[in-house]
Amino acid sequence: MFMRKSLVFLSLGTMAACTFLGIFILNALAKEPPRPKTVSYYTCIQIQPGDTLWSIAEVYTEGTDITVEDYVKQLKQMNQIGEDTIHVGNYLTVMYQCSEKQTEAVED
């Protein structure tokens, strides 16, 4: 009887250890590689027919961690705009991001 209980506990312990080890290995393999560091730049663009703060934000947030909503807030703050209305022909300061590797390639 003692031998049977020992064998059951040993089997359960082995299964638990294998489970935790498997989870640890899968988590280690599943991690995404770190994103390259980005550098922010600013430029001015001329507002074209059909442009809105939201459409401009969609273009300049593509591939970044910034949400369109947050970018629109930044645009308003940078350009001292109180409303969502912008006018064709006016200029708008926008921010865009490049990875450090892209920046180094341009400088070389």
RAHU-V483259 format. One record per residue. N is the residue number from 1. PSI is psi in radians with two decimals (999 if undefined). OMEGA is omega in radians with two decimals (* if undefined). D_LAST is the distance of its C-alpha to the last C-alpha in Angstrom with 1 decimal. Layout:
BEGIN
n,psi,omega,d_last
N,PSI,OMEGA,D_LAST
N,PSI,OMEGA,D_LAST
END
This chain:
BEGIN
n,psi,omega,d_last
1,-0.78,3.12,76.4
2,-0.70,-3.14,74.3
3,-0.68,-3.13,72.4
4,-0.76,3.12,71.7
5,-0.72,3.12,70.3
6,-0.74,3.14,68.1
7,-0.69,3.11,66.8
8,-0.83,3.13,66.1
9,-0.69,3.10,64.2
10,-0.74,3.12,62.2
11,-0.79,3.13,61.3
12,-0.73,3.12,60.2
13,-0.71,3.11,58.2
14,-0.76,3.12,56.4
15,-0.73,3.13,55.7
16,-0.77,3.14,54.3
17,-0.75,3.12,52.1
18,-0.69,3.12,50.7
19,-0.88,-3.14,50.1
20,-0.70,3.11,48.2
21,-0.74,3.10,46.2
22,-0.76,3.11,45.4
23,-0.75,3.13,44.3
24,-0.80,-3.13,42.0
25,-0.76,3.14,40.4
26,-0.71,3.09,39.9
27,-0.70,3.13,38.4
28,-0.68,-3.14,35.9
29,-0.47,-3.05,34.9
30,-0.18,-3.10,34.8
31,2.39,3.10,32.2
32,2.58,3.08,29.1
33,2.63,-3.12,25.8
34,2.49,3.10,24.2
35,2.53,3.10,22.2
36,2.57,3.11,18.5
37,2.53,-3.12,18.2
38,2.70,3.09,17.6
39,2.36,-3.14,16.5
40,2.40,3.08,18.8
41,2.76,3.14,18.0
42,2.51,3.08,20.8
43,2.95,3.08,21.5
44,2.45,3.06,24.7
45,2.65,3.06,26.2
46,2.32,-3.11,29.5
47,2.24,-3.10,32.2
48,2.80,3.08,33.4
49,2.34,3.14,36.9
50,-0.21,3.12,37.4
51,2.46,2.98,34.7
52,2.87,3.07,35.8
53,-0.66,-3.09,34.2
54,-0.70,3.13,34.7
55,-0.64,3.09,33.1
56,-0.74,3.14,30.0
57,-0.68,3.12,29.9
58,-0.69,-3.14,30.1
59,-0.83,-3.01,27.0
60,-0.16,3.07,24.9
61,-0.11,-3.13,26.3
62,2.21,3.13,25.6
63,0.18,3.11,23.9
64,3.04,3.08,24.3
65,0.01,-3.09,27.1
66,2.34,3.08,28.4
67,2.73,3.12,31.7
68,-0.73,-3.13,32.4
69,-0.80,3.12,35.2
70,-0.65,3.14,33.1
71,-0.71,3.10,30.4
72,-0.73,3.09,33.3
73,-0.73,3.11,34.6
74,-0.73,3.11,31.2
75,-0.80,3.14,31.1
76,-0.75,-3.13,34.6
77,-0.82,-3.12,33.9
78,-0.63,-3.05,30.7
79,0.12,3.13,32.5
80,0.93,3.13,35.9
81,2.30,3.14,37.5
82,-0.43,-3.08,40.8
83,3.11,3.08,41.5
84,-0.09,-3.06,39.8
85,2.26,3.02,40.5
86,2.78,-3.02,37.7
87,2.39,3.13,38.4
88,2.37,3.11,36.9
89,-0.43,3.09,35.0
90,2.88,3.11,34.3
91,2.61,-3.10,30.8
92,2.30,3.03,29.6
93,2.25,3.14,26.9
94,2.71,3.08,25.2
95,2.43,3.01,22.9
96,2.77,-3.07,20.5
97,2.48,3.04,18.6
98,2.61,3.07,15.3
99,2.74,-3.14,14.7
100,-0.59,3.14,12.5
101,-0.72,3.10,10.8
102,-0.70,-3.13,10.2
103,-0.76,3.14,8.9
104,-0.68,-3.14,6.3
105,-0.65,-3.14,5.4
106,-0.67,-3.09,5.6
107,-0.46,-3.09,3.9
108,999,*,0.0
END
